[in-house]
């Protein structure tokens, strides 16, 4: 699909791709636009003009309920297909507003990777309405930036590594 089909300027690029129910594909561009492909038609959601409290979206993911969540420099935002809801340190127990990564597991847990700025870790898990900070054994204090990549595997484990792919690689098994 070319840029004119995707309705994004040719100078922009895709930051993140996620898949939702009903063969819906979501694409996040660096111009803060969500592109939705329903297997037939494309639509564009301009989150840059949504009035949400952030200036840049780092990544997105689709939750088990089909809602799209975006990780931003101003917290998290959830799009249910119609309206936006935000989570920030001002209105929730989220550990940081500077969120870089987001992933969901099959049990409904949401993992976020954030800039730890003065905190002891940089991964948090939201499960059952409660945030937990994940601090791996042998955690290196030099690992002071957001995780570079996060992935949940078929066994419901979270894998993540350091900033810019620096070792080590960690795995968290919620079981």
N, C-alpha and C positions, 0 to 999 in steps of 0.2 A: 504494500500500500504506500503510495507516494504522499508527500506532504500536503498536496492539494486535496487529496481524498481525506486525509486525517484532519483537515482544517487547522493545521498549525503552521506558522511561518517556517520557511525553509531553514532559518538560522537556529531553530529550536530542535530539541531532541527528546527522546523518551528516557525518563529516569527509572521508571518502575513499571512492571507488568504484573497483573493479578487476574485470577479467574474466579468467577462467581457462579451461582446457580443458573441453570438454564442455558449453558454455553455462552454466558456473558463474559466478555473480555474487557478489562479495564487497563488503560494506559495513562501514566502520569507524565506530562511534559515539563521541561524546565521552565516553562512560562506559566506554571501553576494552573494548568488546564487538565481536567480529567476527560479522557476520551473513552466512550463506551461503544462497544461493538456487540450487537445482540445476535450475531451470526448472519444478519442481513443488512442492517442499517447502522450507520455511525451517528453518534450525537456527542456534543461537546458541552462540558460544564465548566464555566469559567470561575474557578475558585479564587482567582486573584481579585475579583470584584464582588466577592461574597460577603464582605464585611467581617470576616473572621479575624481574630486577633493574632495574625502572624504575617510574616513577609516572605517566607520561603517554605515550600514543602519538600522534605527530604525523601520520603518513601511512602508507599501505600500498601495496604493489604485488604483482602476481603474476609470479613468475619464469617463464622459458620451460619449466621442468620442472613447473610447476603449483603449486609451493610458494608460500605467502603469506609475504611479508617485511613487518615493521613497523619504521618508523623511530621511535625513542623518545628520551627524555631520558637513557637509560641504555645506549645502543648500538643494535644491530640484533637482531631476533629473527626466526627462521625457523620457520614452522609447516608441517609436511609432511602435515597432515591427522590426525596422531596425536600427535606429540610436538613440543616446542619445543627449538630450539637457539639460543644467543645468541653474538653477537660483541661484545666490548668491548675497550677498550684494554688490559685486564688479560690477555686470552686470545688476542689477535690483533694484527695491525699496523694495525687501523682507526685513522684519524687523530684521531678524536674520539668521545666517548660521547654527545654532544649532537647527535643526528641529526634533521633536520627533514624532509628530502625523500629519496625513493628512486624510481629508475626503472631499467628494464632495456632493453637494446637487442637487436636481432635476432641479434647475434653472441654473446649470452650475457654481455655486460658489465653490471655493476651500477654505477650512478652514485648517489652520495649527496651531499646538500647538508647542510652542518653549520655550526654556530656556530664561526667560526674562532678565537675566543679565543686570541690570541697567535700565530696561524699566518698564513702569507702568502696563503692562498686558502681557499675554502669549498666547493669541489667536488672529489670524489675518484672515481676509477674503479677497480673491482676487475675485473681480467681475467686469466685464467690463474693465479689464486691470488695475484696481486701487486697491491698498491695503488699507484696513481699519483695525485699531486696535479695538478689541472688549473689552470694559471695563465694566463688569457687575456692576449694582448698588450694593452698600454694599460690593464691592470687598475688600477682606482681604489682606492687604499688606504682611501678613505671607504666602500667597499663592505664594511663590516666585520661584517655580519650574515649569517645563513643566506639562501640564495636564496628568493625568494618563490614562484616556480614553476619547474618543470623539465618538459620534454617531449621524448620521442624521436620523430622523424618517420619517415616511410616510407623515407627514404634513410639511416636509421640515425644521424642526427646528433642531438646533444643541444642543445636550446635552453634557456636559463635567463636570468632577470632578477634584479634586486636586491630587497632586502627591501621588502615592501609595494608591489611593482611598480615601484620606482624605476628609471629608466633607468640605464645602457644595457642592451640585450639582447645576450647573447653566444650564439654557436653554435660547437659543437665537432664537427668531422668526424673520426671515428677513422681514416678512409682517408687 
